[in-house]
């Protein structure tokens, strides 16, 4: 029988990895709370139309990457490839319009069938931020500032570059689409098959193509920035001014686009080369037409998503795991008493590890293996005296402490406390 392995593109979050993963989520959540964002959780799978409507029938995610299946009831469902669509659906189906404006934070697993690489998996995890119901450029400034703040908290902002662009308003995009189509029509024969299909349905998506032949043609394409209406240009100027006033550095990237029509105005990415080839760590943009396109009321929105695996790879400093107190009972009667002592220590906020089997030597080896700060030894002699032997595992010093004084004695020693 072949040995069982995780599915390609997935991985187990073993304790050390999971601690780093949790650190990223908890620190990001704490920053989001400082900005007044509330946490939301949506289902891991949705009806497939939720993503087809939002990501576009011709997008790579829909045509090549979504994990879609028919359930036993005959419904076609898709494991979520991103957060925004599910949150927009929740806004519509939950009747949340009367609560606008809304500021959401979310975190969880996503699923895309793509070639696994460093920091990019088929089951991956994201932190996500969305603001609904605010049309002003101040919201764009705030969500970008919060992303920068989170990267700063992780100590990685200096290794990231903020790239910024404007997708304009609908009038800008109509004018731009016309000149873009003319450009690509002149080079139709040199386009990839996918891009020739996109030329008919959604020419802006060609700007995202990774095909080398397409990229050469895109390099000579007209720029959207040259076709902004005065209102769209003023909006983009306000975003840049707001970021500048906060001391947030950025570069204009005229090739940074989002292909679907409901995306408007600001598009941005925090990119890094610290993980190899340049890639986005946090990316987002404004999507004022999304909720209306999904059948909801006209509702402006802006948001971003960040890859937890990539952020964890970038981070170099994580909080040390709290060192436990090792309870070392010797004998059946001692095990009963040790269990009672363990419960008291835990309620006092200490981390406690009990070795369930083995003689004194093996249990002390277990204490060293889990990096315990102290060993609390309880045997027949200790039971008769109602006092445990408390050994400092760093220095080897030990003393006798009454059962009812153990938590106080250890707390005085400075061992980290906390917990519920």
Secondary structure, DSSP 4 states (H G I P E B T S, - for coil): -PPP-PPTT-----HHHHHHHHHHHHHHHHHHHHTT-EE----SEEEHHHHHHHH-TTSHIIIII--EEE-TTS-EEEE-S-SHHHHHHHHHHTT-GGG-SEEEEEEEEEE-----BTTB-SEEEEEEEEEES--SHHHHHHHHHHHHHHHHHTT-GGG-EEEEEE---HHHHHHHHHHHHHHHHHTGGGS-HHHHHHHHH-GGGGGG---HHHHHHHHTSPPGGGG--HHHHHHHHHHHHHHHHTT---EE-TT----STT-EEEEEEEEESTTSS-EEEEEEEE-TTHHHHTTS----EEEEEEEHHHHHHH----PPPPPPEEEEE-SHHHHHHHHHHHHHHHHTT--EEE--SS-HHHHHHHHHHTT-SEEEEE-HHHHHHTEEEEEETTT--EEEEEGGGHHHHHHHTT------
